[in-house]
């Protein structure tokens, strides 16, 4: 027995390797059957879709089994090791994941900058008296902090929060 087969038996058990042998035998039978019959492009595409759907469902079921809350941390770690051994994550999948989330963080950062600019513009630019609403605190008879200034400050703080949150997520994903 080779070293790989020995380690597989040790890791997965004899039942797993027997199941692998059954799957390989059935795949060989399928290949033999497909080579003996005439196939048109429509049938080939139909068979391909069925096989891909079976593999997709198998992958989803394997990952959803990791969500069992009744397992202890050791069991979850062992399951994760087996899962990663059976279904490795390739660099293309991880690169697509990082690109998607990086783009989302950039958009959130830009949105935060727009909100900060809008908030400061609302504070600095003069507004008509009917738009100023209520004055909360008077500095003198002609000037004070209005309700619109407080709303603008809330917009600025929301923008700062979005910017900081996008940078923190960007650092975490690296």
Buried (B, 14 or more C-beta within 10 A) or exposed (E): EEEEEEEBBEEBEEEBBEEEEEEEEEEEEEEEEEEEEEEEEEEEEEEEEEEEEEEEEEEEEBEEEEEEEEBEEEEBEEBEEBBEEEEEEEEEEEEEEEEEBBEEBEEBBEBBBEBBEBBBEBBEEEBEEEEBBEBEEEEEEEEBBBEBBBBBBEBBEBBBEBBEBBBEBBEEEE
